[in-house]
Structure formats: C-alpha cells, structure tokens
Amino acid sequence: MNIQIQEFELFKAISEEIRLRIVILLTERELCVCDVMKVLDLPQSSVSRHMAKLKSAKMVIDRRDGKWVHYRLNGDINNYLPSFDTMLLQIKDRQPYQSDRDKLSIHFLTNNCK
C-alpha cells in the first residue's frame, strides 16, 4: 500500500488512552467495531469515532464485509517507523492492555459478534 505516514499524526492518534488500547488489541488480530465495543465496554459511536481518528492517522486499514467493517493495523507503519512494533510489544503485557487482550480471547472463545 505504501502510504506516507506522518509521525506527528501517528503519535497524536495514540496519545488518547482508548485509541492506544484499540491499537494494542489490533496487534492480536483484525477486529470489527463490535469486538472492540465488547472488550472495552464502549458504545458503538465512541468506537467508530476512535477508529475514524486511527484511520485518518493511517494507523489502521478497514475493509467492509456486508454490514460489518473490519480493521487491521497498517503494515506500512513498521516500514516507516520500525520501532513502533517494538514499543507495542514492550507495553502490551502491562495493564490495562493485558486485561484487554484477555477479554478479547474470551470474547472470541465464547461469542463472536456475528
């Protein structure tokens, strides 16, 4: 895809805690808005607003599947800012990120959105 990523916009996007939590969840797998809603216990409007900010910063890429919109991390971030992956790996086992990841695992074992 090779999109020009502005580091200022990237860091601005993850300066908000909920968006950083979403980005860390996206390191696990592609997610739809309903997955994030369940794990973070947020309303759809909030999650959609945060995803729009992440998409605007070119941190995530979306794809439509019927009425569902799925998001994944933009792989070009690692080409442009190689230390970004390392930073996420260093913090994803801390709280509240580890709890979020645990809830995500349980969510996919017990009830997927579809």
WODA-V678550 format. One record per helix or strand of 2 or more residues. SS is the DSSP state (H for helix, E for strand). FROM is the first residue (numbers start at 1). TO is the last residue. If there is no record, write none. Layout:
BEGIN
ss:SS from:FROM to:TO
ss:SS from:FROM to:TO
END
This chain:
BEGIN
ss:H from:7 to:13
ss:H from:17 to:26
ss:E from:31 to:32
ss:H from:33 to:40
ss:H from:44 to:56
ss:E from:60 to:65
ss:E from:68 to:73
ss:H from:76 to:80
ss:H from:83 to:91
ss:H from:97 to:110
END
